[in-house]
């Protein structure tokens, strides 16, 4: 099982499972999955100001 680290810009927000992070933010787990996707990263590259963008990083266990 993977954990997700959530950041707002450079500021750490929380760390936990997909469901834990989603619950903390009050959003669906699919939203957190999207925030960790390559498609979202490409979208952010096109934005002029990403300093306060939410970004999720998937942290994989050695067992995955």
N, CA, C and O atoms as a MOPAC input file, in Angstrom:
PM7 MOZYME 1SCF
protein

 N      0.84500 1    -1.18400 1     0.00000 1
 C      0.00000 1     0.00000 1     0.00000 1
 C      0.88500 1     1.23900 1     0.00000 1
 O      1.92200 1     1.26900 1     0.66300 1
 N      0.48800 1     2.22700 1    -0.71900 1
 C      1.25700 1     3.46100 1    -0.83500 1
 C      0.70000 1     4.54300 1     0.07500 1
 O     -0.49200 1     4.56900 1     0.38400 1
 N      1.58000 1     5.42700 1     0.49200 1
 C      1.17700 1     6.63000 1     1.21200 1
 C      1.27300 1     7.80400 1     0.25600 1
 O      1.92300 1     7.72200 1    -0.78600 1
 N      0.62400 1     8.88700 1     0.62000 1
 C      0.64800 1    10.10900 1    -0.17400 1
 C      1.04600 1    11.26600 1     0.71800 1
 O      0.54100 1    11.41200 1     1.83100 1
 N      1.95800 1    12.08700 1     0.21900 1
 C      2.34200 1    13.32100 1     0.90000 1
 C      1.67200 1    14.45900 1     0.14000 1
 O      1.76800 1    14.53600 1    -1.08500 1
 N      1.00600 1    15.32300 1     0.85600 1
 C      0.30000 1    16.43700 1     0.23000 1
 C      1.00100 1    17.73800 1     0.58300 1
 O      1.31600 1    17.99900 1     1.74400 1
 N      1.23600 1    18.54100 1    -0.43300 1
 C      1.89700 1    19.83800 1    -0.26900 1
 C      1.03400 1    20.93400 1    -0.88200 1
 O      0.32700 1    20.71800 1    -1.86600 1
 N      1.11000 1    22.10100 1    -0.28200 1
 C      0.52700 1    23.30100 1    -0.87600 1
 C      1.70500 1    24.20600 1    -1.17300 1
 O      2.24800 1    24.86900 1    -0.28900 1
 N      2.08700 1    24.21600 1    -2.44400 1
 C      3.32300 1    24.88800 1    -2.81200 1
 C      4.47900 1    24.12900 1    -2.20300 1
 O      4.61300 1    22.92900 1    -2.43900 1
 N      5.31700 1    24.79200 1    -1.42600 1
 C      6.43900 1    24.14400 1    -0.75000 1
 C      6.10000 1    23.71800 1     0.67500 1
 O      6.93000 1    23.12000 1     1.36000 1
 N      4.88400 1    24.02400 1     1.12300 1
 C      4.49000 1    23.75100 1     2.50500 1
 C      3.85100 1    22.37100 1     2.63200 1
 O      2.89300 1    22.05700 1     1.92500 1
 N      4.38800 1    21.54400 1     3.54100 1
 C      3.84200 1    20.22100 1     3.80700 1
 C      2.48100 1    20.35400 1     4.47300 1
 O      2.31300 1    21.13900 1     5.40600 1
 N      1.50000 1    19.57600 1     3.98400 1
 C      0.15000 1    19.61000 1     4.54900 1
 C     -0.11300 1    18.36300 1     5.38400 1
 O     -0.45000 1    18.47400 1     6.56300 1
 N      0.03400 1    17.17200 1     4.79300 1
 C     -0.21500 1    15.94000 1     5.53400 1
 C      0.37600 1    14.74100 1     4.81200 1
 O      0.79100 1    14.83100 1     3.65600 1
 N      0.40500 1    13.61600 1     5.51500 1
 C      0.91400 1    12.35600 1     4.98600 1
 C     -0.00300 1    11.25500 1     5.45500 1
 O     -0.40300 1    11.23100 1     6.61900 1
 N     -0.34400 1    10.33400 1     4.55800 1
 C     -1.18400 1     9.19900 1     4.94300 1
 C     -1.59600 1     8.39700 1     3.73400 1
 O     -1.12200 1     8.62300 1     2.62100 1
 N     -2.48700 1     7.45800 1     3.97400 1
 C     -3.01100 1     6.65800 1     2.86900 1
 C     -3.87100 1     7.55400 1     1.97700 1
 O     -4.19600 1     8.68500 1     2.33900 1
 N     -4.22400 1     7.04000 1     0.83700 1
 C     -5.05600 1     7.79800 1    -0.09900 1
 C     -6.34800 1     8.25500 1     0.57700 1
 O     -6.74800 1     9.41200 1     0.44200 1
 N     -6.99200 1     7.35600 1     1.29500 1
 C     -8.24800 1     7.68200 1     1.96300 1
 C     -8.04400 1     8.67300 1     3.10500 1
 O     -8.88000 1     9.55200 1     3.31900 1
 N     -6.94300 1     8.53900 1     3.83600 1
 C     -6.66900 1     9.45400 1     4.95400 1
 C     -6.43300 1    10.87800 1     4.47000 1
 O     -6.95600 1    11.83200 1     5.04400 1
 N     -5.64200 1    11.01400 1     3.41300 1
 C     -5.35600 1    12.34700 1     2.87300 1
 C     -6.62600 1    12.96800 1     2.29500 1
 O     -6.88700 1    14.15500 1     2.48800 1
 N     -7.40900 1    12.16100 1     1.59000 1
 C     -8.66700 1    12.65800 1     1.02400 1
 C     -9.61500 1    13.11300 1     2.13200 1
 O    -10.24000 1    14.16800 1     2.02500 1
 N     -9.71800 1    12.32600 1     3.18400 1
 C    -10.58300 1    12.67500 1     4.31000 1
 C    -10.11000 1    13.96100 1     4.98000 1
 O    -10.92500 1    14.81500 1     5.32800 1
 N     -8.80400 1    14.10300 1     5.16300 1
 C     -8.23000 1    15.30200 1     5.77200 1
 C     -8.57900 1    16.54700 1     4.96200 1
 O     -8.87100 1    17.60200 1     5.52500 1
 N     -8.54800 1    16.41700 1     3.64000 1
 C     -8.84700 1    17.54900 1     2.75800 1
 C    -10.34600 1    17.71800 1     2.50500 1
 O    -10.77900 1    18.76500 1     2.02500 1
 N    -11.13300 1    16.69900 1     2.82500 1
 C    -12.57300 1    16.76200 1     2.58900 1
 C    -12.92100 1    16.58800 1     1.11600 1
 O    -13.87300 1    17.19000 1     0.61800 1
 N    -12.14300 1    15.75900 1     0.42400 1
 C    -12.37000 1    15.49600 1    -0.99700 1
 C    -12.40800 1    13.99300 1    -1.23700 1
 O    -12.12900 1    13.20600 1    -0.33400 1
 N    -12.75700 1    13.59900 1    -2.46200 1
 C    -12.76000 1    12.18500 1    -2.82100 1
 C    -11.33300 1    11.69400 1    -3.03700 1
 O    -10.43400 1    12.47900 1    -3.33900 1
 N    -11.14000 1    10.40300 1    -2.88000 1
 C     -9.80800 1     9.82700 1    -3.08000 1
 C     -9.34600 1     9.98000 1    -4.52600 1
 O     -8.14500 1    10.03200 1    -4.78800 1
 N    -10.28200 1    10.05400 1    -5.46200 1
 C     -9.90300 1    10.25100 1    -6.86400 1
 C     -9.25600 1    11.61400 1    -7.07500 1
 O     -8.42100 1    11.77400 1    -7.96600 1
 N     -9.63300 1    12.58700 1    -6.27000 1
 C     -9.02500 1    13.92200 1    -6.36100 1
 C     -7.55400 1    13.86800 1    -5.96400 1
 O     -6.71000 1    14.47800 1    -6.62100 1
 N     -7.24900 1    13.15100 1    -4.90900 1
 C     -5.85700 1    13.02900 1    -4.47100 1
 C     -5.05200 1    12.25100 1    -5.51000 1
 O     -3.90300 1    12.59100 1    -5.79200 1
 N     -5.65100 1    11.21100 1    -6.07600 1
 C     -4.97900 1    10.45400 1    -7.14500 1
 C     -4.65000 1    11.36800 1    -8.31600 1
 O     -3.56500 1    11.27800 1    -8.89000 1
 N     -5.57800 1    12.24500 1    -8.67100 1
 C     -5.35100 1    13.18200 1    -9.77300 1
 C     -4.22900 1    14.16400 1    -9.43500 1
 O     -3.41000 1    14.49200 1   -10.29400 1
 N     -4.19000 1    14.63100 1    -8.19000 1
 C     -3.14700 1    15.56800 1    -7.77900 1
 C     -1.75300 1    14.94000 1    -7.83600 1
 O     -0.74800 1    15.65000 1    -7.84000 1
 N     -1.69900 1    13.61200 1    -7.87900 1
 C     -0.41800 1    12.90800 1    -7.96700 1
 C     -0.12100 1    12.41200 1    -9.38400 1
 O      0.89800 1    11.75800 1    -9.61000 1
 N     -1.00000 1    12.71700 1   -10.33400 1
 C     -0.86500 1    12.17400 1   -11.69200 1
 C      0.07400 1    13.00100 1   -12.57700 1
 O      0.32100 1    14.18000 1   -12.32500 1
 N      0.58400 1    12.34500 1   -13.61600 1
 C      1.42600 1    13.02300 1   -14.59800 1
 C      0.61800 1    14.06900 1   -15.36300 1
 O      1.15000 1    15.12100 1   -15.71900 1
 N     -0.65200 1    13.79300 1   -15.61700 1
 C     -1.50400 1    14.74700 1   -16.33300 1
 C     -1.62100 1    16.06000 1   -15.55500 1
 O     -1.57500 1    17.13900 1   -16.14600 1
 N     -1.77100 1    15.96900 1   -14.23700 1
 C     -1.86500 1    17.16400 1   -13.40700 1
 C     -0.54700 1    17.93200 1   -13.40700 1
 O     -0.54300 1    19.16200 1   -13.45200 1
 N      0.57300 1    17.20800 1   -13.35800 1
 C      1.88000 1    17.86700 1   -13.39000 1
 C      2.07600 1    18.62900 1   -14.69800 1
 O      2.62200 1    19.73200 1   -14.69600 1
 N      1.63200 1    18.04700 1   -15.81500 1
 C      1.73000 1    18.73800 1   -17.10600 1
 C      0.87200 1    19.99600 1   -17.10800 1
 O      1.26700 1    21.02700 1   -17.65100 1
 N     -0.30400 1    19.90300 1   -16.49600 1
 C     -1.19600 1    21.05500 1   -16.40600 1
 C     -0.54400 1    22.17500 1   -15.58700 1
 O     -0.64300 1    23.35100 1   -15.94000 1
 N      0.11900 1    21.79900 1   -14.49700 1
 C      0.78800 1    22.79900 1   -13.65800 1
 C      1.93600 1    23.48200 1   -14.39000 1
 O      2.20200 1    24.66400 1   -14.16900 1
 N      2.61900 1    22.73800 1   -15.26600 1
 C      3.72700 1    23.31700 1   -16.02900 1
 C      3.25600 1    24.47300 1   -16.90700 1
 O      4.03000 1    25.38600 1   -17.19300 1
 N      2.00500 1    24.44300 1   -17.33200 1
 C      1.45400 1    25.48100 1   -18.19800 1
 C      0.98600 1    26.70300 1   -17.41100 1
 O      0.81400 1    27.78100 1   -17.98100 1
 N      0.77800 1    26.53500 1   -16.09000 1
 C      0.32800 1    27.65900 1   -15.26900 1
 C      1.47600 1    28.61000 1   -14.99800 1
 O      2.62700 1    28.19500 1   -14.86700 1
 N      1.15400 1    29.87600 1   -14.91500 1
 C      2.18100 1    30.88200 1   -14.65300 1
 C      2.54700 1    30.93000 1   -13.17400 1
 O      3.71100 1    31.14200 1   -12.83300 1
 N      1.57100 1    30.73600 1   -12.29400 1
 C      1.83200 1    30.83100 1   -10.86200 1
 C      1.34300 1    29.56900 1   -10.16900 1
 O      0.14100 1    29.38200 1    -9.97900 1
 N      2.27100 1    28.71000 1    -9.79600 1
 C      1.94100 1    27.44900 1    -9.13100 1
 C      2.36300 1    27.45000 1    -7.67000 1
 O      2.37400 1    26.39900 1    -7.02900 1
 N      2.70600 1    28.60000 1    -7.14300 1
 C      3.26200 1    28.68100 1    -5.79800 1
 C      2.33000 1    28.13300 1    -4.71900 1
 O      2.80200 1    27.65800 1    -3.68700 1
 N      1.02900 1    28.19100 1    -4.93800 1
 C      0.09500 1    27.72100 1    -3.91600 1
 C     -0.72000 1    26.51900 1    -4.38900 1
 O     -1.76200 1    26.20900 1    -3.81100 1
 N     -0.25500 1    25.85100 1    -5.42700 1
 C     -0.97800 1    24.69700 1    -5.96400 1
 C     -0.83800 1    23.50000 1    -5.03100 1
 O      0.22000 1    23.27900 1    -4.44000 1
 N     -1.91300 1    22.73300 1    -4.90500 1
 C     -1.85200 1    21.47700 1    -4.16300 1
 C     -1.17700 1    20.43500 1    -5.03100 1
 O     -1.48600 1    20.30800 1    -6.21600 1
 N     -0.25600 1    19.69000 1    -4.44400 1
 C      0.45000 1    18.62800 1    -5.15300 1
 C      0.53400 1    17.42300 1    -4.22900 1
 O      0.92200 1    17.54700 1    -3.06700 1
 N      0.16800 1    16.25900 1    -4.75000 1
 C      0.29500 1    15.02200 1    -3.99300 1
 C      1.44200 1    14.20900 1    -4.57900 1
 O      1.62700 1    14.15900 1    -5.79500 1
 N      2.19800 1    13.58300 1    -3.71100 1
 C      3.30600 1    12.74300 1    -4.13900 1
 C      3.07900 1    11.34800 1    -3.57800 1
 O      2.94600 1    11.16200 1    -2.36800 1
 N      3.03600 1    10.37700 1    -4.47500 1
 C      2.83600 1     8.99600 1    -4.05800 1
 C      4.16300 1     8.42500 1    -3.56900 1
 O      5.17900 1     8.47500 1    -4.26400 1
 N      4.12600 1     7.88500 1    -2.36000 1
 C      5.30700 1     7.29300 1    -1.75400 1
 C      5.07500 1     5.78500 1    -1.72200 1
 O      4.22100 1     5.29400 1    -0.98300 1
 N      5.83800 1     5.06200 1    -2.52500 1
 C      5.62900 1     3.62900 1    -2.64400 1
 C      6.43700 1     2.87000 1    -1.60400 1
 O      7.57300 1     3.23100 1    -1.29500 1
 N      5.83500 1     1.81400 1    -1.06900 1
 C      6.54300 1     0.92900 1    -0.16300 1
 C      7.47500 1     0.02800 1    -0.94500 1
 O      7.31100 1    -0.13500 1    -2.15400 1
 N      8.42800 1    -0.54600 1    -0.28800 1
 C      9.32000 1    -1.50200 1    -0.93800 1
 C      8.57200 1    -2.76400 1    -1.35100 1
 O      9.01700 1    -3.48000 1    -2.24800 1
 N      7.43800 1    -3.04400 1    -0.70600 1
 C      6.66400 1    -4.23800 1    -1.01200 1
 C      5.85000 1    -4.12200 1    -2.28400 1
 O      5.40400 1    -5.14100 1    -2.81200 1
 N      5.63300 1    -2.89100 1    -2.80700 1
 C      4.80200 1    -2.69400 1    -4.01400 1
 C      5.48900 1    -3.15700 1    -5.26300 1
 O      4.92200 1    -3.05900 1    -6.35200 1

